Amino acid sequence: ENADPGQRPRWVLAGPPPGGCTTQHAAYDPESYKVLCIAGEAIPAEVVEQLWKAELLRAVVGSS
């Protein structure tokens, strides 16, 4: 998605990236307090989706 319509285009993801990834930080679900990932572990696509919905994916994966 273009995050700056009418300005110089600045693109951001409109959804979670496909597949799994490896995290740099741990995170838990803020509603259930279930641990979603541990720092340094590979996580499956389902967990990536949960982190995306909780708006935590960018925080646990870090900037790339």
C-alpha positions, -999 to 999 in steps of 0.1 A, spaced: 0 0 0 12 35 -7 14 51 28 18 87 14 -9 92 -13 -3 125 -32 33 126 -20 64 107 -30 54 70 -28 63 52 4 53 16 4 44 -6 33 32 -42 35 -6 -46 33 -4 -80 48 20 -104 64 48 -118 43 43 -154 31 59 -182 50 77 -183 82 107 -163 95 132 -161 123 126 -136 151 150 -113 169 128 -107 199 102 -127 220 65 -118 220 33 -130 236 -4 -125 226 -16 -94 245 -51 -109 249 -44 -145 259 -8 -140 272 2 -171 252 39 -170 241 40 -166 203 77 -167 198 111 -168 214 140 -147 202 161 -165 176 136 -193 168 121 -199 134 83 -194 135 57 -209 111 34 -190 89 5 -193 113 24 -175 140 35 -148 115 -2 -142 108 -10 -140 146 19 -115 151 7 -95 121 -29 -93 135 -16 -82 169 7 -56 152 38 -71 167 55 -86 136 77 -56 128 88 -54 165 98 -91 168 115 -94 134 133 -61 136 141 -38 107 156 -53 76 
